[in-house]
Every structure is written in structure tokens, then in C-alpha cells.
Amino acid sequence: MAGNNVIRMLDAKKVAYEAFEIPAEKLSALEVAEILKVPPELVFKTIVAKGDKAGIHILAVVPGPMSVDTKKLAAALNEKKVHIASLHEAEAMTGLKAGGISALALMNKGFQTVIDASARELEKIIISAGQRGLQVQLAPKDLAGLVHARFADITAFLTTTEAVEK
């Protein structure tokens, strides 16, 4: 398996992980779960958001079947409001393509990262390794430690419209 910067960093820091190669196309977290034959709650997606204060860029890491509750996310970060970035904005803000946006690939790039509290109850979660077609499974506490994330309840159930769009 080709090692990208995320894989090399995990190896260098001796973090336990398992990497999975999947089709290198934009896939939803639910599609990734289907391909890997795992429960969708184990595959977390990274949603890019912006705070009201200038320069506040946020990564919300949430389970595939859920969406980000912007009020809860704002409260977790002591922001008045947060706005979910459009696909185009997310790619511009991160320099990564949708489907490959990952907190691990954006370490030390000024993003505030919040992982949904549900991850704490799981032994391992699966997230993008920073490029389309590569996912990594690791312990949520390892992810949080690497990216200096906090855990908070930041999710809501997907609406029917969102579920169709994903």
C-alpha cells in the first residue's frame, strides 16, 4: 500500500492503525461503510465549518449517519455561530478534495477540531487518510491526541433531504 503523509506520520509516531484502500472517488461515509462492510456508525466524516470570528476554521468529525448540529458545534467552541462550508469552500480552505479531507492531513494548519462525543464509546473509528481512496482505522483517543481535538456532542440526525444528498 502506498504510504501518504498521514500514513508516514502515523508510522513515525508509532500510532496503531489499519489502512484500507477503496475506490479513489468521492464517496460518502455511508458508501465507505458499505465497501468496508462495517457498521456506518464506525465511519466518521470530516465536515469543514467556519466560525463567526475571522479566521476560525473548524473540522467537525462526525459519524457517517449523522449531520453536524451547528448550534451544538458553536457552543462547543464558544462561538456565536458556525457555518458549514460549501464543498467548494471546504476544498479551498483545506487544499484537499472532498472525500479526502481529514483532520490528520490538516494537523498544525490552524483548524480547531471537534470529534463527536459518540466516538469516545468506540474502540476504533475509520476516517479519511487525507486522500480519496485511503481510509485509516484508529482509536479515537489517538486521533484526538494527534490533532489536539476536543470531544463534544455536536451531531443531529440527518434530515431526509441530507440523507438523499449524501
TIRO-855664 format. One line per 5 residues: number of its first residue (from 0); their letters; for each residue x, y, z of N, C-alpha, C. Coordinates in nm, 2 decimals. Layout:
% TIRO-855664
NUM = a = X Y Z X Y Z X Y Z; ...
END
This chain:
% TIRO-855664
0 = magnn = 0.08 -0.12 0.00 0.00 0.00 0.00 0.09 0.12 0.00; 0.05 0.21 -0.09 0.13 0.34 -0.09 0.11 0.42 0.03; 0.22 0.47 0.09 0.21 0.55 0.21 0.21 0.70 0.18; 0.10 0.76 0.22 0.10 0.91 0.20 0.15 0.97 0.33; 0.14 1.11 0.34 0.20 1.18 0.45 0.13 1.13 0.58
5 = virml = 0.00 1.11 0.58 -0.07 1.07 0.70 -0.02 0.93 0.75; 0.00 0.84 0.66 0.05 0.70 0.69 0.19 0.71 0.75; 0.27 0.79 0.68 0.41 0.81 0.73 0.41 0.87 0.87; 0.33 0.97 0.89 0.32 1.03 1.02 0.27 0.93 1.13; 0.17 0.85 1.10 0.12 0.75 1.20 0.23 0.65 1.23
10 = dakkv = 0.31 0.61 1.13 0.42 0.52 1.15 0.53 0.58 1.23; 0.56 0.71 1.20 0.67 0.78 1.28 0.63 0.80 1.42; 0.50 0.82 1.45 0.46 0.84 1.59 0.42 0.71 1.66; 0.44 0.60 1.58 0.41 0.47 1.64 0.26 0.45 1.69; 0.17 0.51 1.61 0.03 0.50 1.64 -0.03 0.37 1.57
15 = ayeaf = -0.10 0.30 1.65 -0.17 0.17 1.60 -0.28 0.22 1.50; -0.28 0.16 1.38 -0.38 0.19 1.28 -0.39 0.08 1.18; -0.50 0.08 1.11 -0.51 -0.01 0.99 -0.55 0.07 0.88; -0.49 0.06 0.76 -0.52 0.13 0.64 -0.61 0.05 0.55; -0.70 0.11 0.48 -0.78 0.05 0.38 -0.78 0.12 0.25
20 = eipae = -0.76 0.05 0.14 -0.77 0.12 0.01 -0.91 0.09 -0.04; -0.97 0.19 -0.10 -1.10 0.18 -0.15 -1.10 0.26 -0.29; -1.20 0.25 -0.37 -1.20 0.33 -0.49 -1.17 0.48 -0.47; -1.08 0.53 -0.55 -1.03 0.67 -0.53 -1.13 0.77 -0.60; -1.25 0.77 -0.55 -1.35 0.87 -0.59 -1.42 0.93 -0.47
25 = klsal = -1.50 1.03 -0.49 -1.57 1.09 -0.38 -1.68 1.00 -0.33; -1.66 0.95 -0.22 -1.76 0.86 -0.16 -1.81 0.91 -0.03; -1.94 0.89 0.00 -1.99 0.93 0.13 -1.94 0.83 0.24; -1.95 0.87 0.36 -1.91 0.78 0.47 -2.00 0.66 0.47; -2.12 0.67 0.43 -2.21 0.55 0.43 -2.17 0.46 0.31
30 = evaei = -2.12 0.51 0.20 -2.07 0.43 0.09 -1.94 0.36 0.14; -1.86 0.43 0.21 -1.73 0.37 0.26 -1.76 0.26 0.35; -1.86 0.27 0.44 -1.90 0.17 0.53 -1.95 0.04 0.46; -2.02 0.07 0.35 -2.08 -0.04 0.27 -1.96 -0.12 0.20; -1.86 -0.04 0.15 -1.75 -0.11 0.08 -1.67 -0.19 0.18
35 = lkvpp = -1.65 -0.13 0.30 -1.56 -0.20 0.40 -1.64 -0.30 0.49; -1.77 -0.31 0.46 -1.86 -0.40 0.54 -1.85 -0.38 0.69; -1.86 -0.25 0.73 -1.86 -0.22 0.87 -1.99 -0.14 0.90; -2.03 -0.13 1.03 -2.15 -0.05 1.06 -2.12 0.10 1.03; -2.21 0.17 0.97 -2.19 0.31 0.93 -2.15 0.40 1.05
40 = elvfk = -2.19 0.36 1.17 -2.15 0.45 1.29 -2.00 0.45 1.31; -1.93 0.35 1.25 -1.78 0.35 1.27 -1.70 0.43 1.17; -1.77 0.47 1.06 -1.70 0.56 0.96 -1.74 0.70 0.99; -1.64 0.78 1.02 -1.66 0.92 1.06 -1.62 1.01 0.94; -1.70 1.11 0.91 -1.67 1.21 0.81 -1.62 1.34 0.87
45 = tivak = -1.55 1.41 0.79 -1.49 1.54 0.84 -1.57 1.65 0.76; -1.64 1.73 0.84 -1.71 1.84 0.79 -1.64 1.97 0.82; -1.62 2.06 0.72 -1.54 2.18 0.74 -1.65 2.29 0.77; -1.61 2.37 0.87 -1.70 2.48 0.91 -1.62 2.61 0.93; -1.69 2.72 0.94 -1.63 2.85 0.97 -1.70 2.91 1.09
50 = gdkag = -1.62 2.97 1.18 -1.68 3.04 1.29 -1.71 3.19 1.25; -1.78 3.26 1.33 -1.82 3.40 1.31 -1.69 3.48 1.32; -1.60 3.45 1.41 -1.48 3.53 1.42 -1.39 3.50 1.30; -1.33 3.61 1.25 -1.24 3.60 1.13 -1.13 3.49 1.16; -1.11 3.41 1.06 -1.00 3.31 1.06 -1.03 3.19 1.14
55 = ihila = -1.15 3.17 1.20 -1.18 3.05 1.27 -1.22 2.94 1.18; -1.14 2.84 1.16 -1.17 2.73 1.07 -1.18 2.61 1.15; -1.29 2.53 1.13 -1.32 2.42 1.21 -1.34 2.29 1.13; -1.29 2.18 1.19 -1.32 2.05 1.14 -1.41 1.97 1.24; -1.52 1.93 1.20 -1.62 1.86 1.28 -1.61 1.71 1.23
60 = vvpgp = -1.57 1.62 1.32 -1.56 1.48 1.28 -1.68 1.40 1.34; -1.76 1.36 1.25 -1.89 1.30 1.30 -1.92 1.17 1.23; -2.00 1.08 1.30 -2.04 0.95 1.24 -2.11 0.97 1.11; -2.09 0.88 1.01 -2.15 0.89 0.88 -2.30 0.91 0.88; -2.38 0.84 0.96 -2.52 0.86 0.96 -2.57 0.99 1.02
65 = msvdt = -2.49 1.07 1.07 -2.53 1.19 1.14 -2.49 1.32 1.06; -2.55 1.43 1.10 -2.50 1.56 1.05 -2.46 1.65 1.16; -2.39 1.75 1.13 -2.34 1.85 1.23 -2.46 1.94 1.28; -2.47 1.95 1.41 -2.57 2.05 1.46 -2.49 2.17 1.49; -2.51 2.28 1.40 -2.43 2.40 1.41 -2.44 2.47 1.54
70 = kklaa = -2.55 2.46 1.61 -2.57 2.52 1.74 -2.48 2.45 1.84; -2.48 2.32 1.84 -2.40 2.24 1.94 -2.25 2.27 1.91; -2.22 2.27 1.78 -2.08 2.29 1.74 -2.03 2.43 1.79; -2.11 2.53 1.77 -2.08 2.67 1.81 -2.06 2.67 1.96; -2.15 2.61 2.03 -2.14 2.61 2.18 -2.01 2.54 2.23
75 = alnek = -1.97 2.43 2.16 -1.85 2.36 2.20 -1.73 2.44 2.18; -1.74 2.54 2.09 -1.62 2.63 2.06 -1.63 2.77 2.11; -1.74 2.79 2.19 -1.77 2.93 2.24 -1.78 3.03 2.13; -1.84 2.99 2.02 -1.87 3.08 1.91 -2.01 3.12 1.91; -2.05 3.23 1.86 -2.19 3.27 1.85 -2.26 3.18 1.74
80 = kvhia = -2.19 3.17 1.63 -2.25 3.09 1.52 -2.14 3.02 1.44; -2.17 2.91 1.38 -2.07 2.85 1.29 -2.15 2.82 1.16; -2.08 2.82 1.05 -2.15 2.79 0.92 -2.07 2.68 0.86; -2.15 2.58 0.80 -2.09 2.47 0.73 -2.04 2.52 0.60; -1.92 2.49 0.56 -1.86 2.54 0.44 -1.92 2.46 0.32
85 = slhea = -1.94 2.52 0.21 -1.98 2.45 0.09 -1.87 2.36 0.04; -1.90 2.27 -0.05 -1.80 2.18 -0.10 -1.68 2.26 -0.15; -1.71 2.36 -0.23 -1.61 2.44 -0.30 -1.52 2.51 -0.19; -1.59 2.57 -0.09 -1.52 2.64 0.02 -1.43 2.54 0.10; -1.49 2.43 0.13 -1.41 2.33 0.21 -1.28 2.29 0.13
90 = eamtg = -1.29 2.27 0.00 -1.17 2.23 -0.07 -1.07 2.34 -0.08; -1.12 2.47 -0.09 -1.04 2.58 -0.09 -0.97 2.61 0.04; -1.05 2.59 0.15 -0.99 2.61 0.29 -0.89 2.51 0.33; -0.91 2.38 0.28 -0.82 2.27 0.32 -0.71 2.24 0.22; -0.73 2.27 0.10 -0.64 2.23 0.00 -0.65 2.08 -0.04
95 = lkagg = -0.76 2.02 0.01 -0.78 1.87 -0.01 -0.92 1.86 -0.09; -0.93 1.75 -0.16 -1.05 1.72 -0.23 -1.15 1.66 -0.14; -1.28 1.69 -0.15 -1.39 1.63 -0.08 -1.38 1.48 -0.09; -1.40 1.41 0.02 -1.38 1.27 0.01 -1.24 1.23 0.06; -1.15 1.33 0.07 -1.01 1.31 0.12 -0.98 1.41 0.23
100 = isala = -1.08 1.49 0.28 -1.05 1.59 0.38 -1.04 1.51 0.51; -0.93 1.53 0.58 -0.90 1.46 0.71 -0.83 1.55 0.81; -0.87 1.54 0.93 -0.80 1.61 1.04 -0.66 1.57 1.05; -0.63 1.45 1.02 -0.49 1.40 1.02 -0.40 1.47 0.92; -0.46 1.50 0.80 -0.38 1.57 0.70 -0.37 1.72 0.72
105 = lmnkg = -0.45 1.77 0.82 -0.46 1.91 0.84 -0.40 1.95 0.98; -0.32 1.86 1.04 -0.26 1.89 1.16 -0.17 2.01 1.15; -0.17 2.09 1.25 -0.08 2.21 1.25 -0.11 2.31 1.14; -0.24 2.31 1.09 -0.28 2.40 0.98 -0.38 2.51 1.03; -0.39 2.51 1.17 -0.48 2.62 1.22 -0.63 2.58 1.24
110 = fqtvi = -0.66 2.46 1.21 -0.80 2.42 1.23 -0.83 2.38 1.37; -0.95 2.42 1.42 -0.99 2.37 1.55 -1.07 2.24 1.52; -1.04 2.13 1.58 -1.10 2.01 1.55 -1.19 1.96 1.67; -1.31 1.92 1.64 -1.41 1.87 1.74 -1.46 1.74 1.69; -1.44 1.63 1.77 -1.49 1.50 1.74 -1.61 1.47 1.82
115 = dasar = -1.71 1.42 1.75 -1.84 1.39 1.82 -1.81 1.30 1.94; -1.88 1.33 2.05 -1.86 1.26 2.17 -1.89 1.11 2.16; -1.97 1.07 2.06 -2.00 0.93 2.04 -1.88 0.84 2.01; -1.78 0.91 1.96 -1.65 0.83 1.93 -1.58 0.78 2.05; -1.60 0.85 2.16 -1.54 0.80 2.29 -1.58 0.66 2.33
120 = eleki = -1.70 0.63 2.29 -1.76 0.50 2.33 -1.71 0.38 2.23; -1.64 0.42 2.13 -1.59 0.32 2.03 -1.44 0.29 2.05; -1.41 0.16 2.03 -1.27 0.12 2.04 -1.19 0.18 1.92; -1.25 0.18 1.80 -1.18 0.23 1.68 -1.28 0.30 1.59; -1.24 0.40 1.52 -1.32 0.46 1.41 -1.24 0.46 1.28
125 = iisag = -1.31 0.48 1.18 -1.25 0.49 1.04 -1.27 0.63 0.99; -1.16 0.69 0.94 -1.16 0.82 0.88 -1.08 0.83 0.76; -1.09 0.93 0.68 -1.01 0.95 0.56 -0.86 0.97 0.61; -0.77 0.92 0.52 -0.63 0.94 0.55 -0.57 1.05 0.47; -0.66 1.15 0.43 -0.61 1.27 0.36 -0.61 1.26 0.21
130 = qrglq = -0.66 1.16 0.16 -0.67 1.15 0.01 -0.79 1.05 -0.02; -0.85 1.08 -0.14 -0.96 0.99 -0.18 -0.90 0.85 -0.20; -0.97 0.75 -0.16 -0.92 0.61 -0.18 -0.84 0.55 -0.07; -0.82 0.63 0.04 -0.74 0.58 0.15 -0.81 0.61 0.28; -0.84 0.51 0.36 -0.90 0.53 0.49 -0.81 0.47 0.60
135 = vqlap = -0.82 0.52 0.72 -0.75 0.46 0.83 -0.84 0.44 0.95; -0.82 0.33 1.02 -0.89 0.29 1.14 -0.80 0.31 1.25; -0.84 0.39 1.35 -0.75 0.41 1.47 -0.84 0.44 1.59; -0.78 0.44 1.71 -0.85 0.47 1.83 -0.89 0.62 1.83; -1.01 0.65 1.87 -1.05 0.79 1.88 -0.96 0.88 1.97
140 = kdlag = -0.91 0.82 2.08 -0.82 0.90 2.17 -0.69 0.93 2.10; -0.64 0.84 2.01 -0.52 0.86 1.94 -0.54 0.98 1.84; -0.65 0.97 1.77 -0.69 1.08 1.68 -0.69 1.21 1.75; -0.76 1.22 1.86 -0.78 1.34 1.94 -0.64 1.39 1.98; -0.56 1.31 2.03 -0.43 1.35 2.07 -0.34 1.41 1.96
145 = lvhar = -0.35 1.34 1.85 -0.26 1.38 1.73 -0.31 1.52 1.68; -0.44 1.55 1.67 -0.49 1.67 1.61 -0.53 1.77 1.72; -0.51 1.74 1.84 -0.54 1.84 1.95 -0.69 1.87 1.95; -0.77 1.76 1.93 -0.92 1.78 1.92 -0.98 1.77 2.06; -1.10 1.82 2.07 -1.18 1.81 2.19 -1.30 1.72 2.15
150 = fadit = -1.36 1.65 2.24 -1.48 1.57 2.22 -1.60 1.66 2.27; -1.71 1.66 2.19 -1.83 1.72 2.23 -1.95 1.66 2.15; -2.07 1.68 2.21 -2.19 1.63 2.14 -2.22 1.74 2.03; -2.19 1.71 1.91 -2.21 1.81 1.80 -2.30 1.76 1.69; -2.37 1.64 1.71 -2.44 1.59 1.60 -2.59 1.60 1.61
155 = afltt = -2.66 1.58 1.50 -2.80 1.57 1.49 -2.83 1.46 1.38; -2.95 1.41 1.38 -2.98 1.31 1.28 -3.00 1.37 1.15; -2.95 1.31 1.05 -2.97 1.36 0.91 -3.11 1.38 0.88; -3.15 1.48 0.81 -3.28 1.50 0.76 -3.29 1.41 0.63; -3.41 1.39 0.59 -3.43 1.31 0.47 -3.36 1.38 0.35
160 = teave = -3.37 1.51 0.34 -3.30 1.58 0.23 -3.15 1.56 0.23; -3.09 1.57 0.35 -2.95 1.55 0.37 -2.91 1.41 0.33; -2.99 1.31 0.38 -2.96 1.17 0.35 -2.96 1.14 0.20; -3.05 1.20 0.13 -3.05 1.19 -0.02 -2.93 1.25 -0.08; -2.89 1.37 -0.03 -2.77 1.44 -0.09 -2.64 1.37 -0.06
165 = k = -2.63 1.30 0.05 -2.50 1.23 0.09 -2.48 1.12 0.00
END
